[in-house]
Amino acid sequence: MTKKRILIIGLVWPEPTSSAAGTRMIQLINLFLTKGYEIIFACAALKSDFSFDLSSIGVKEQAIKLNDEGFNDLVKNIKPDVVMFDRFITEEQYGWRVHQECPEAMTILDTEDLHFLRQARQQAHKTNFTLTKEDLFTAHAKREIASILRCDLSLIISEDEIKILLEQFKIDPSLLHYLPFLEKEITETDNWLSFEHRADFIFIGNFLHEPNWNTVQFLKTTIWPSLSKKIQGAKLNIYGAYPSQKVLQLNNPKENFNIIGRAENARAVIAKHRVLLAPIQFGAGVKGKFIDAMQVGTPSITTTVGAEAMKGNLEWNGFIEDDIELFITKAITLYQDKNLWLHAQQNGIKIINERYSENKFQNAFIDRMTNILINLKIHRQQNFFGQLLHHHTLQSTKYLSLWIEEKNK
């Protein structure tokens, strides 16, 4: 039996040690490998020292260029059964070329999170106003939702985002698939450090991601000055990839506020700390830092937007609190009360095993893919708006790209 071939077009080369997005991509790649897919990963970005070596797990790496007709020849030669776009921007850039050269290839969009939702929340936070449903109908939303409509299936990491797409934007459910982080179940906890053998608070997050940078500023100016006075000797250690000079200058060991930078192994670092402190003010999707914390038994305190769509009907592994004073009080309680801390730890185990176990989601996704592949013509006929967008909208994207290509010559 011939192996199915999937072409993944990455916005960047995956860096699982730098971001949750990198971890997510490696999880998807591993899933396709276990299901027997031949994988080609193509990307126009430059590699960094932290890019995952995909060739080491049997994935073919392919450098590509933006606005370059060489991609057309490449995709024609690859003849993929499936093309997966890493975020809607890559679909905008390469989707029309894929559609032109390989019209029978199934297309999947991995959204990571809904960018337009994150941007709308960020804007609301900046201007200090309450976000309404109407505020979501932005130019950014039109671009991202057009991309969803053009693809045969879009992977959504958050149930709340599925709800927004269905209810606010009336997207057909046949185009969406809920696929959270795919985690190993927690069965062994003997190697976890005990309450007594842990100390200090931690925050972790890639600094290229605006919600993380904003959270660190909020910790520095609003949370830590009050919290640190009430727990003598406790430190707040801030980890994250790509800290700029403006991040590093917040480092202040005298205040026990330490900017440490990249963690080579996020889970190993989180595992040494007693509490993850994450008063996230805006964002979207699902936060990988909490998955990592639960996987190593570290309770956390965060906000409503931080914990969004993560726990379902289960108890959080710590506290969810938006009021600043209560946030500080509960952080202290979680840090000092061993029984409460142990209970929170158990909640984390339950969340991972019931809501993120890879065994619960992998086969359903592959079955959905297979079914669409078999019935691709019918599936597309039912998505007439997608066909309209391919016919009209993509023409403008196509000719802009061709104009840039010609200009570059």
KOLVEX-515299 format. One line per field, with one value per residue (C-alpha): x, y, z; residue in one letter; residue number from 1. Coordinates in nm, 4 decimals, always signed. Example, Ala and Ser with C-alpha at 12.3 -4.5 7.8 and 13.67 -1.06 7.14 Angstrom:
// KOLVEX-515299
c1 +1.2300, +1.3670
c2 -0.4500, -0.1060
c3 +0.7800, +0.7140
type A, S
seq 1, 2
***
This chain:
// KOLVEX-515299
c1 +0.0000, +0.1410, +0.2140, +0.0008, +0.2102, +0.1593, +0.3227, +0.3333, +0.4038, +0.5459, +0.5355, +0.8613, +1.0742, +0.9334, +1.1094, +0.9488, +1.1921, +1.0847, +0.7067, +0.3849, +0.3294, +0.6529, +0.5446, +0.2045, +0.3630, +0.5936, +0.2943, +0.1108, +0.4168, +0.4617, +0.0948, +0.1246, +0.4411, +0.2734, -0.0096, +0.2370, +0.2422, +0.5429, +0.6066, +0.7722, +0.8067, +0.8602, +0.9359, +1.0535, +1.1891, +1.5514, +1.6418, +1.7635, +1.9958, +1.6826, +1.4977, +1.4049, +1.6012, +1.3076, +1.5312, +1.6293, +1.2728, +1.2404, +1.0803, +1.2149, +1.3047, +1.2513, +1.3494, +1.1096, +1.0770, +0.7912, +0.6318, +0.8329, +0.7075, +0.9628, +0.7119, +0.4628, +0.7101, +0.7957, +0.4376, +0.3615, +0.6549, +0.5681, +0.2056, +0.0843, -0.2358, -0.2684, -0.1277, -0.1305, -0.0810, +0.0767, -0.1446, -0.3594, -0.0741, +0.0902, -0.2440, -0.2736, +0.0781, +0.0759, -0.2871, -0.3627, -0.0464, -0.1424, -0.4985, -0.3679, -0.1101, -0.2679, -0.6442, -0.7142, -0.4932, -0.6883, -0.6018, -0.5821, -0.5321, -0.3705, -0.4828, -0.2700, -0.5079, -0.7480, -0.5184, -0.8042, -0.9421, -0.6055, -0.5601, -0.9090, -0.8475, -0.5091, -0.6635, -0.9386, -0.6773, -0.4669, -0.7600, -0.9156, -1.2584, -1.4737, -1.4631, -1.8023, -1.9022, -1.9126, -1.5434, -1.4484, -1.5653, -1.2339, -1.0353, -0.8059, -1.1044, -1.2101, -0.8673, -0.8451, -1.2012, -1.1571, -0.8614, -1.0751, -1.3423, -1.0877, -0.9515, -1.1139, -1.0602, -0.9312, -0.7807, -0.8973, -0.7170, -0.9837, -1.3500, -1.4261, -1.2860, -1.4980, -1.8003, -1.7063, -1.6631, -1.9953, -2.2069, -2.0591, -1.9387, -2.1755, -1.8939, -2.0171, -1.9150, -1.7967, -1.5002, -1.3809, -1.2123, -1.1331, -0.7817, -0.6196, -0.2618, -0.1941, -0.0432, +0.0769, -0.1418, +0.0081, +0.0458, +0.3626, +0.4283, +0.6943, +0.9678, +0.7937, +0.9583, +0.7586, +0.6025, +0.8943, +1.1582, +1.0186, +1.0550, +0.9770, +0.7304, +0.7837, +0.6485, +0.7479, +0.6645, +0.8199, +0.8853, +0.8078, +0.4471, +0.2920, +0.0634, +0.3716, +0.5639, +0.2561, +0.2199, +0.5808, +0.5264, +0.2083, +0.3940, +0.6741, +0.4603, +0.1407, +0.1596, +0.5127, +0.5704, +0.2792, +0.3190, +0.6915, +0.6378, +0.3997, +0.6233, +0.9709, +1.2535, +1.0456, +1.1728, +0.9884, +1.1919, +1.0973, +1.1910, +1.1280, +1.2888, +1.4029, +1.4154, +1.4952, +1.6882, +1.3639, +1.2840, +1.6326, +1.6413, +1.3509, +1.5861, +1.6231, +1.7753, +1.7413, +1.3649, +1.3857, +1.2559, +1.4842, +1.4785, +1.6582, +1.5765, +1.5485, +1.4844, +1.6518, +1.3830, +1.0668, +0.9168, +1.2369, +1.2550, +0.8855, +0.9139, +1.1513, +0.9123, +0.6207, +0.3721, +0.3329, +0.2218, +0.0491, -0.1841, -0.2419, -0.4370, -0.5239, -0.4667, -0.6365, -0.6007, -0.4766, -0.1667, +0.1109, +0.2706, -0.0215, +0.0006, +0.3720, +0.3002, +0.0333, +0.2634, +0.5215, +0.2812, +0.3211, -0.0029, -0.0790, -0.2768, -0.4007, -0.6847, -1.0063, -0.8462, -0.5351, -0.7336, -0.9870, -1.1134, -0.8581, -1.0387, -1.3907, -1.6079, -1.3121, -1.1463, -0.8390, -0.4984, -0.4828, -0.6858, -0.8457, -0.8749, -0.9112, -0.9241, -0.5688, -0.5916, -0.7603, -0.5054, -0.2228, -0.4004, -0.4739, -0.1190, +0.0102, -0.2382, -0.1454, +0.2232, +0.1923, -0.0924, +0.0430, -0.2960, -0.4447, -0.1330, -0.1567, -0.5262, -0.4440, -0.1776, -0.4346, -0.6677, -0.3909, -0.3505, -0.7238, -0.7273, -0.4390, -0.5775, -0.9388, -0.8997, -0.5625, -0.4874, -0.3580, -0.5458, -0.8789, -0.8141, -0.5619, -0.7744, -1.0831, -0.8780, -0.7156, -1.0566, -1.2018, -0.9138, -0.9487, -1.3229, -1.2796, -1.0047, -1.2351, -1.5284, -1.3364, -1.5507, -1.8754, -1.7176, -1.6158, -1.9530, -2.1073, -1.8658, -1.9726, -1.8504, -1.5043, -1.5289, -1.6380, -1.3363, -1.1033, -1.2567, -1.2587, -1.0582, -0.7631, -0.7330, -0.6333, -0.3881, -0.2520, -0.1917, -0.0402, +0.2011, +0.2789, +0.3387, +0.5847, +0.7512, +0.7923, +0.9177, +1.1768, +1.3161
c2 +0.0000, +0.3405, +0.5763, +0.8889, +1.2030, +1.5221, +1.8558, +2.0848, +2.4506, +2.6116, +2.9785, +2.9088, +2.5998, +2.4379, +2.5217, +2.3052, +2.4411, +2.7993, +2.7968, +2.6009, +2.6458, +2.4541, +2.1784, +2.1574, +2.1195, +1.8382, +1.6610, +1.6756, +1.5570, +1.2630, +1.1733, +1.1682, +0.9585, +0.6989, +0.6757, +0.5978, +0.9315, +1.0438, +1.4029, +1.6963, +2.0115, +2.3267, +2.6707, +3.0087, +3.1287, +3.1008, +2.8280, +2.9190, +2.7337, +2.6065, +2.4702, +2.1055, +1.8666, +1.7183, +1.4972, +1.3097, +1.1706, +1.0930, +1.4137, +1.5670, +1.9355, +2.1705, +2.5381, +2.7492, +3.1160, +3.3615, +3.4834, +3.2406, +3.0249, +2.7596, +2.6547, +2.5631, +2.3167, +2.1805, +2.1092, +1.9609, +1.7202, +1.6276, +1.5468, +1.5592, +1.3884, +1.6455, +1.9962, +2.1464, +2.5208, +2.6389, +2.9412, +3.1334, +3.3540, +3.0592, +2.9649, +3.3183, +3.2978, +2.9464, +2.8314, +2.9526, +2.7879, +2.4561, +2.4867, +2.5618, +2.2814, +2.0121, +2.0747, +1.7259, +1.7606, +1.7950, +2.1199, +2.1576, +2.4796, +2.4513, +2.7784, +2.7460, +3.0028, +3.2517, +3.5442, +3.7903, +3.7046, +3.7613, +4.0910, +4.2154, +4.1344, +4.3023, +4.6153, +4.6157, +4.5814, +4.8661, +5.1053, +4.9842, +4.8968, +4.5862, +4.3658, +4.3079, +4.0521, +4.3312, +4.4075, +4.0699, +4.1623, +4.3137, +4.3128, +4.0612, +3.8345, +3.8549, +3.7365, +3.4509, +3.3298, +3.3481, +3.1144, +2.8767, +2.8757, +2.8037, +2.4982, +2.1574, +2.1351, +2.3701, +2.2480, +2.4493, +2.4074, +2.5658, +2.4740, +2.8416, +2.9326, +2.6614, +2.8226, +3.1716, +3.0421, +2.8544, +3.1144, +3.4512, +3.3702, +3.0840, +2.8605, +2.5186, +2.2554, +2.0255, +2.2620, +2.2599, +1.9983, +2.0369, +1.9074, +2.0147, +1.9459, +1.5723, +1.4657, +1.1444, +1.0576, +1.1059, +0.7620, +0.8028, +1.0820, +0.9275, +1.1303, +1.4640, +1.6895, +1.7222, +2.0434, +2.0794, +2.0318, +2.3084, +2.6833, +3.0094, +3.1220, +3.0887, +3.2451, +3.1105, +3.2178, +3.3087, +3.6849, +3.7208, +3.6539, +3.9833, +3.8381, +3.6941, +4.0221, +4.2041, +3.9498, +4.0022, +4.3786, +4.3262, +4.0981, +4.3512, +4.6600, +4.5315, +4.1794, +4.1202, +4.4436, +4.3508, +3.9720, +3.9723, +4.1753, +3.9115, +3.6080, +3.6885, +3.5275, +3.3838, +3.4611, +3.5079, +3.3505, +3.4532, +3.2160, +3.2481, +3.2330, +3.5464, +3.8027, +4.1456, +4.4204, +4.5732, +4.2385, +4.1853, +4.5309, +4.4323, +4.1914, +4.2936, +4.0326, +4.2742, +4.2539, +3.8742, +3.9407, +3.7403, +3.7448, +3.4231, +3.3783, +3.0596, +2.7314, +2.4394, +2.2127, +2.3986, +2.1108, +2.0405, +2.4067, +2.4356, +2.1111, +2.2756, +2.5603, +2.5539, +2.7727, +2.8993, +3.2620, +3.3739, +3.6772, +3.6773, +3.9848, +3.8918, +3.6145, +3.3271, +2.9545, +2.7252, +2.7993, +2.5410, +2.6663, +2.5254, +2.1888, +2.1779, +2.2735, +2.0046, +1.7450, +1.8027, +1.8619, +2.2386, +2.4163, +2.7535, +3.0701, +3.2575, +3.4710, +3.3787, +3.4450, +3.2479, +2.9353, +2.9773, +2.6508, +2.4438, +2.2734, +2.2064, +2.1255, +2.0157, +2.2048, +2.4130, +2.3041, +2.6075, +2.9265, +3.1335, +3.4941, +3.8303, +4.0642, +4.1833, +4.1758, +3.8358, +3.7082, +3.8013, +3.6548, +3.3264, +3.3038, +3.3245, +3.0611, +2.8241, +2.8746, +2.8113, +2.5615, +2.2133, +2.0348, +2.2875, +2.2585, +1.8780, +1.8980, +2.1422, +1.9016, +1.6199, +1.8498, +1.8992, +1.5235, +1.4918, +1.7752, +1.6216, +1.2683, +1.3587, +1.6517, +1.6188, +1.2467, +1.1794, +0.8477, +1.0326, +1.2527, +1.1027, +0.8367, +1.0583, +1.3209, +1.0723, +0.9119, +1.2558, +1.3295, +0.9945, +1.0385, +1.3842, +1.2539, +0.9758, +1.2138, +1.5281, +1.6260, +1.6033, +1.7779, +2.0715, +2.0940, +2.1452, +2.4329, +2.6583, +2.9750, +2.8212, +2.7684, +3.1304, +3.2503, +3.0341, +3.1814, +3.5502, +3.6426, +3.4252, +3.5884, +3.9140, +3.7322, +3.5469, +3.8578, +4.0508, +3.7623, +3.7421, +4.1198, +4.0915, +3.7958, +3.9960, +4.2980, +4.0800, +3.9713
c3 +0.0000, -0.1013, +0.1842, +0.2013, +0.1580, +0.3565, +0.2845, +0.5875, +0.5114, +0.8238, +0.9140, +1.1008, +1.1608, +1.4783, +1.8065, +2.0773, +2.3372, +2.2586, +2.2291, +2.2696, +1.8943, +1.8304, +2.0695, +1.8998, +1.5552, +1.6714, +1.8277, +1.4944, +1.3021, +1.5413, +1.4993, +1.1180, +1.1443, +1.3678, +1.1147, +0.8369, +0.6514, +0.4495, +0.5612, +0.3844, +0.5947, +0.3870, +0.5254, +0.3934, +0.7302, +0.8334, +1.0796, +1.4267, +1.6645, +1.8388, +1.5337, +1.5758, +1.3528, +1.1640, +0.9511, +1.2710, +1.2925, +0.9227, +0.7984, +0.4776, +0.5187, +0.2262, +0.2116, +0.0021, -0.0918, -0.0680, -0.3917, -0.5986, -0.8859, -0.7873, -0.5218, -0.7956, -0.9483, -0.6048, -0.4999, -0.8428, -0.8030, -0.4451, -0.5387, -0.1779, -0.0700, +0.2074, +0.2531, +0.6028, +0.6503, +0.9750, +1.0583, +0.8135, +0.6876, +0.5115, +0.3555, +0.2170, +0.0755, -0.0706, -0.0796, -0.4313, -0.5655, -0.3993, -0.5346, -0.8841, -0.9039, -0.6809, -0.6806, -0.5457, -0.2370, +0.0859, +0.2678, +0.6456, +0.8395, +1.1832, +1.3396, +1.6613, +1.8082, +1.6507, +1.5782, +1.5269, +1.8728, +2.0392, +1.8553, +1.9437, +2.3103, +2.3006, +2.1513, +2.4144, +2.6888, +2.5481, +2.5232, +2.8495, +2.7115, +2.7439, +2.4363, +2.2723, +2.0098, +1.7509, +1.8155, +1.6698, +1.3188, +1.2094, +0.8858, +1.0553, +1.1244, +0.7599, +0.6474, +0.8964, +0.8421, +0.4641, +0.5119, +0.7221, +0.4499, +0.1753, +0.3575, +0.3770, +0.7531, +1.0240, +1.3504, +1.6502, +1.9827, +2.2043, +2.2543, +2.3228, +1.9813, +1.8145, +1.9824, +1.8547, +1.4990, +1.5066, +1.6838, +1.5845, +1.2347, +1.1406, +1.0134, +0.9058, +1.1676, +0.8861, +0.8361, +1.1991, +1.4147, +1.7850, +1.8476, +2.1764, +2.2864, +2.2553, +2.5861, +2.7458, +3.0439, +3.3908, +3.5486, +3.7547, +4.0073, +4.2335, +4.0626, +4.1350, +4.3910, +4.7118, +4.8473, +5.0919, +4.8206, +4.6014, +4.6404, +4.4619, +4.1975, +3.8236, +3.5063, +3.1647, +2.8103, +2.4757, +2.4762, +2.1054, +2.2084, +2.3209, +2.5949, +2.7702, +2.7620, +2.8918, +3.1758, +3.2851, +3.2964, +3.5002, +3.7411, +3.7786, +3.8379, +3.9993, +4.1453, +4.2707, +4.4697, +4.6984, +4.6907, +4.7675, +5.0862, +5.2176, +5.1516, +5.2743, +5.0784, +4.7932, +4.4446, +4.1169, +3.8373, +3.4825, +3.2002, +2.8274, +2.4855, +2.3014, +2.5836, +2.4378, +2.6157, +2.7467, +2.9105, +3.0541, +3.2106, +3.4384, +3.6169, +3.9832, +4.2185, +4.5145, +4.4683, +4.4116, +4.0575, +3.8284, +3.4480, +3.3589, +2.9887, +2.7873, +2.9668, +2.7918, +2.9324, +3.0365, +3.2331, +3.4262, +3.5302, +3.6238, +3.8253, +4.0753, +4.1580, +4.3971, +4.2062, +3.8483, +3.8593, +3.5374, +3.5584, +3.1805, +3.0676, +2.7083, +2.4584, +2.2793, +2.2274, +2.5025, +2.7084, +2.6882, +3.0119, +3.2138, +3.0371, +3.1229, +3.4855, +3.5276, +3.3705, +3.6461, +3.9363, +3.9719, +4.0738, +3.9172, +3.9644, +3.6603, +3.5242, +3.3429, +3.0025, +3.1057, +3.1914, +2.9099, +2.7592, +2.9506, +3.2362, +3.1087, +3.4123, +3.6229, +3.9086, +3.8191, +3.9492, +4.1778, +4.1397, +3.8630, +3.9817, +3.8027, +4.1044, +4.1803, +4.5616, +4.5643, +4.3116, +4.5497, +4.8545, +4.6768, +4.5411, +4.9005, +5.0191, +4.7366, +4.8123, +5.1879, +5.2368, +5.1683, +5.1683, +4.9274, +4.7110, +4.6989, +4.6103, +4.3288, +4.2028, +4.1823, +3.9889, +3.7329, +3.6861, +3.6253, +3.3687, +3.1690, +3.1752, +3.0999, +2.8607, +2.6852, +2.6626, +2.3117, +2.3116, +2.3171, +2.0143, +1.7722, +1.6030, +1.5770, +1.3918, +1.1528, +1.0859, +1.0081, +0.7706, +0.5972, +0.5544, +0.3972, +0.1665, +0.0427, -0.0058, -0.0985, -0.3967, -0.1980, +0.1017, -0.1182, -0.2905, +0.0540, +0.1179, -0.1701, +0.0041, +0.0038, -0.3703, -0.4159, -0.2201, -0.4266, -0.7400, -0.6405, -0.3322, -0.4183, -0.7572, -0.5863, -0.3573, -0.6576, -0.8685, -0.5803, -0.5299, -0.9024, -0.9093, -0.6173, -0.7903, -1.1102, -0.9161, -0.7383, -1.0742
type M, T, K, K, R, I, L, I, I, G, L, V, W, P, E, P, T, S, S, A, A, G, T, R, M, I, Q, L, I, N, L, F, L, T, K, G, Y, E, I, I, F, A, C, A, A, L, K, S, D, F, S, F, D, L, S, S, I, G, V, K, E, Q, A, I, K, L, N, D, E, G, F, N, D, L, V, K, N, I, K, P, D, V, V, M, F, D, R, F, I, T, E, E, Q, Y, G, W, R, V, H, Q, E, C, P, E, A, M, T, I, L, D, T, E, D, L, H, F, L, R, Q, A, R, Q, Q, A, H, K, T, N, F, T, L, T, K, E, D, L, F, T, A, H, A, K, R, E, I, A, S, I, L, R, C, D, L, S, L, I, I, S, E, D, E, I, K, I, L, L, E, Q, F, K, I, D, P, S, L, L, H, Y, L, P, F, L, E, K, E, I, T, E, T, D, N, W, L, S, F, E, H, R, A, D, F, I, F, I, G, N, F, L, H, E, P, N, W, N, T, V, Q, F, L, K, T, T, I, W, P, S, L, S, K, K, I, Q, G, A, K, L, N, I, Y, G, A, Y, P, S, Q, K, V, L, Q, L, N, N, P, K, E, N, F, N, I, I, G, R, A, E, N, A, R, A, V, I, A, K, H, R, V, L, L, A, P, I, Q, F, G, A, G, V, K, G, K, F, I, D, A, M, Q, V, G, T, P, S, I, T, T, T, V, G, A, E, A, M, K, G, N, L, E, W, N, G, F, I, E, D, D, I, E, L, F, I, T, K, A, I, T, L, Y, Q, D, K, N, L, W, L, H, A, Q, Q, N, G, I, K, I, I, N, E, R, Y, S, E, N, K, F, Q, N, A, F, I, D, R, M, T, N, I, L, I, N, L, K, I, H, R, Q, Q, N, F, F, G, Q, L, L, H, H, H, T, L, Q, S, T, K, Y, L, S, L, W, I, E, E, K, N, K
seq 1, 2, 3, 4, 5, 6, 7, 8, 9, 10, 11, 12, 13, 14, 15, 16, 17, 18, 19, 20, 21, 22, 23, 24, 25, 26, 27, 28, 29, 30, 31, 32, 33, 34, 35, 36, 37, 38, 39, 40, 41, 42, 43, 44, 45, 46, 47, 48, 49, 50, 51, 52, 53, 54, 55, 56, 57, 58, 59, 60, 61, 62, 63, 64, 65, 66, 67, 68, 69, 70, 71, 72, 73, 74, 75, 76, 77, 78, 79, 80, 81, 82, 83, 84, 85, 86, 87, 88, 89, 90, 91, 92, 93, 94, 95, 96, 97, 98, 99, 100, 101, 102, 103, 104, 105, 106, 107, 108, 109, 110, 111, 112, 113, 114, 115, 116, 117, 118, 119, 120, 121, 122, 123, 124, 125, 126, 127, 128, 129, 130, 131, 132, 133, 134, 135, 136, 137, 138, 139, 140, 141, 142, 143, 144, 145, 146, 147, 148, 149, 150, 151, 152, 153, 154, 155, 156, 157, 158, 159, 160, 161, 162, 163, 164, 165, 166, 167, 168, 169, 170, 171, 172, 173, 174, 175, 176, 177, 178, 179, 180, 181, 182, 183, 184, 185, 186, 187, 188, 189, 190, 191, 192, 193, 194, 195, 196, 197, 198, 199, 200, 201, 202, 203, 204, 205, 206, 207, 208, 209, 210, 211, 212, 213, 214, 215, 216, 217, 218, 219, 220, 221, 222, 223, 224, 225, 226, 227, 228, 229, 230, 231, 232, 233, 234, 235, 236, 237, 238, 239, 240, 241, 242, 243, 244, 245, 246, 247, 248, 249, 250, 251, 252, 253, 254, 255, 256, 257, 258, 259, 260, 261, 262, 263, 264, 265, 266, 267, 268, 269, 270, 271, 272, 273, 274, 275, 276, 277, 278, 279, 280, 281, 282, 283, 284, 285, 286, 287, 288, 289, 290, 291, 292, 293, 294, 295, 296, 297, 298, 299, 300, 301, 302, 303, 304, 305, 306, 307, 308, 309, 310, 311, 312, 313, 314, 315, 316, 317, 318, 319, 320, 321, 322, 323, 324, 325, 326, 327, 328, 329, 330, 331, 332, 333, 334, 335, 336, 337, 338, 339, 340, 341, 342, 343, 344, 345, 346, 347, 348, 349, 350, 351, 352, 353, 354, 355, 356, 357, 358, 359, 360, 361, 362, 363, 364, 365, 366, 367, 368, 369, 370, 371, 372, 373, 374, 375, 376, 377, 378, 379, 380, 381, 382, 383, 384, 385, 386, 387, 388, 389, 390, 391, 392, 393, 394, 395, 396, 397, 398, 399, 400, 401, 402, 403, 404, 405, 406, 407, 408, 409
***
